[in-house]
Amino acid sequence: MKIVTLCSSGSCCPVVKIAETQVEIGEPGNLCVLTMEQWQTLKERIVKEEA
Protein backbone atom coordinates (compact mmCIF):
# COMPACT_ATOMS: atom_id res chain seq x y z
CA MET A 1 0.00 0.00 0.00
CA LYS A 2 1.21 3.48 -0.86
CA ILE A 3 0.11 6.43 1.30
CA VAL A 4 0.36 10.05 0.13
CA THR A 5 -0.29 12.90 2.58
CA LEU A 6 -1.98 15.92 0.98
CA CYS A 7 -0.25 18.59 3.07
CA SER A 8 3.24 19.31 4.29
CA SER A 9 2.59 19.00 8.04
CA GLY A 10 1.57 15.34 7.71
CA SER A 11 -0.42 15.23 10.93
CA CYS A 12 -4.07 16.09 10.41
CA CYS A 13 -4.41 16.21 6.65
CA PRO A 14 -6.34 14.01 4.24
CA VAL A 15 -4.40 11.14 2.72
CA VAL A 16 -4.61 8.99 -0.38
CA LYS A 17 -4.12 5.28 0.34
CA ILE A 18 -3.48 3.23 -2.78
CA ALA A 19 -3.92 -0.52 -2.30
CA GLU A 20 -4.15 -3.37 -4.81
CA THR A 21 -7.92 -3.30 -5.23
CA GLN A 22 -9.03 0.15 -4.06
CA VAL A 23 -8.01 3.72 -3.32
CA GLU A 24 -9.12 5.59 -0.21
CA ILE A 25 -9.11 9.39 -0.25
CA GLY A 26 -9.80 11.47 2.83
CA GLU A 27 -9.71 11.09 6.57
CA PRO A 28 -11.73 9.28 9.25
CA GLY A 29 -15.34 10.44 9.06
CA ASN A 30 -14.86 11.86 5.56
CA LEU A 31 -13.65 9.04 3.33
CA CYS A 32 -14.11 8.26 -0.35
CA VAL A 33 -13.35 4.72 -1.55
CA LEU A 34 -12.74 4.16 -5.27
CA THR A 35 -12.22 0.97 -7.24
CA MET A 36 -9.04 0.84 -9.27
CA GLU A 37 -11.10 1.46 -12.42
CA GLN A 38 -12.65 4.59 -10.89
CA TRP A 39 -9.20 5.75 -9.73
CA GLN A 40 -7.75 5.34 -13.24
CA THR A 41 -10.67 7.31 -14.71
CA LEU A 42 -10.19 10.10 -12.17
CA LYS A 43 -6.46 10.34 -12.90
CA GLU A 44 -7.05 10.41 -16.67
CA ARG A 45 -9.66 13.15 -16.38
CA ILE A 46 -7.42 15.27 -14.15
CA VAL A 47 -4.48 14.94 -16.55
CA LYS A 48 -6.74 15.90 -19.48
CA GLU A 49 -8.09 18.80 -17.36
CA GLU A 50 -11.64 17.48 -17.66
CA ALA A 51 -12.30 17.48 -13.91
N, C-alpha and C positions, 0 to 999 in steps of 0.2 A: 504494500500500500504506500502511495506517495501522498504526503500532506503538504499543502501550500497555505501559508498564512497570508491573509490579504492586507496586512498592515505591518509597519516596521516594528512596533512594540512587541508583537507576538504574544501578548497576554490575554486580552479580552476581545480579540477581533474574530470575524468570521474566517472559516478555513474551507479549503476544498480538499476533500479526501477522495483520492482516486484508487479504487480497488479493481479487482479483475472483472467483476460483473456489474458494478454500479459506481456512481459518483455522488458524494454527498457535498452539498454546498450550504454553508450557514453556520449556525451555532445552536446549542441546546435551546429548545423552545421555538426555534425559527429555522427549520431545516428543510431543504429541498433535496429529494433523492431522484436521480436520473438513471435510466438504463444507459449502457454504453452507446447504444444507437442514438438516444436522445442527446447524450454528451457530444458525440461526433457532429450531429446536426447543429447544435449550439455553437461549437467551435467554428464550423464552416461558415455559419451565418455571420459570426462576429468578424472573421477574417475578410469576408466579402462586404462587410459594413452593411449588412441587411438587418441587423438587430437594432 
